[in-house]
Amino acid sequence: ILFMLLILLTGCKHKMVCTFKNVNEQEGYETNIVYNINYEHNKVNLVSIAEIYESNDFNILDYYDEYRNIYYEDFNNKYGGITINSNTKDMVLTIKVDMDFNKIDLESMIDDDKLKKTYVVNNYLTKNGAKLYFEEMGAKCND
């Protein structure tokens, strides 16, 4: 009984992983993205993203570093909840992002883009909403 009570009090924490891979031979780079979606019951609390760009052309890596940092910083300035860290080593750019959905202003995000309402229920991102969002972007998700 104590064990069951402990489970009820702590909730059921789960992780779903979505992955995206793109090889652009013409431009000379490869993209690998892993989305670790942490959720409790059906509510997403945190999405940890690892974006990895590989290229023999430093200009391509520099472009993605600047472009993605601007994207995430703009998102954070509008809605909050983002931490970002990027690093380039041995012609590999790694961008790590944590999206804390307990801090992100989902109402404002939906006001700016009504289509995002599809992924949100009762002002929280749902597990199925996150899965749908990332799959629509071309990722493959496991449950």
N, C-alpha and C positions, 0 to 999 in steps of 0.2 A: 504494500500500500504506500509506503514511504517513497519507493522508487517511482510509482505512478504519479504521486503528488509532485515529485521533483520534476518529472517530465512536463507536467501541466504548467508548473511555475516558470520553467526555463523556456518553454516553447520548443518547437521543432525547427532547428536551423538546417538549411539545405544549401547546396551549391549546384548551379547549372553552368555548364561551360559551352560557349559558342566560339567557333573559330572561323576565320576568313583568310583565304590565301589568294594572292594574285601575282602572276608572273607576267611582267611586261617586257618581253624580249626586245621589242622595237625601241623602247626608251631606255632599256638596260637596268631595270630594278625589279626587286621582288618584295612583296608586302605580305607579312604574316601578322594577324591580329588575333589575340585571345581575349575574350570577354568572360570574366569570372563573375557570375551573378549570384550574390548571396541573398537569400530570402528566408523569411520565417512565415510559415503558413503560406499565404499567397502574396505577401507584401515584400517587395524588393527593398532591402536596406542599403546595399552597397554593390556597385559594379566596379570591379577592378579591371582595368584595361591595360594590356601590354601590346603596343604597336611596334613592330620590328620591320625596318626598311633596310634592305641590303642592296648596294650598288657599288660599282667600280668608279662611279662619277660622284665626286664629293659635292658638286653643285646640286645634284638631285637630292642627296641627303640633307644639304643645307636648306633647300627649298621646303622639303617636308617638315624639317624641324621648325622652321619659321611659320609655315602655314598651319600646322597642327597646334603649335603653341598659341598662335593668335586665335584660332578657333576655340580652344578650351578656355583661354583667358577671357574672351568675349562672353562665352557661356557663363563662366563664373561671375563676371561683373554683372550680368543680367539676372542670374538665378541663384548663384551661390553653390556651395557644396562640392567644389572641385579642388583637388590638389594634383599638381602635375610635376613631373621630373623627366628631363630628357638628357640623353648621353650618347655621344658618338665615339665609337672605338672600333678600330680595324675595319673601317668602311661599313659599319653596321650602326644604324641609328635606332636606339631604343627609347620609346616614349612610354612612361608609366603614368597612368591616370587613375585616381580614385574618385568616383562619383558617389557622394553620400546622400542618398535619397531622403534621409531624415532632415537634411538641411536645404535641399533644393526646393525652390519656390515653384512647385508644379502649377499652381494657379496662373501665375504670370506666364509660364512657359506655354500653357494651353491658350491663354489669351493671345499670345503672339503667333501661335500655330494651332488652329482648331483641330487639325488632323491628329495631333498628339493625344487628344481626348480618347482615341481608340485604345490606347495602352494604359489608361488610368481609370481606376474605380475608387470612389470615395476619397479622392485627393491623394492616392498613393499608386505608384507604379506596380502593376501586378506581374507575377512570374510569367504568365501567358502573354501579357503585353510586352514584356521585355523580349521574350522569345520571338514573338511576331515581328517586333521592330528590327531585331538583329537579323532575322531570316530575310526580311524584306530588303536589307542592305547586302544580302548575299552570303551571310554567315550560315554555318551549319551548327545546330544546337543539339546537345544531348539533354535528356531529362534526368 
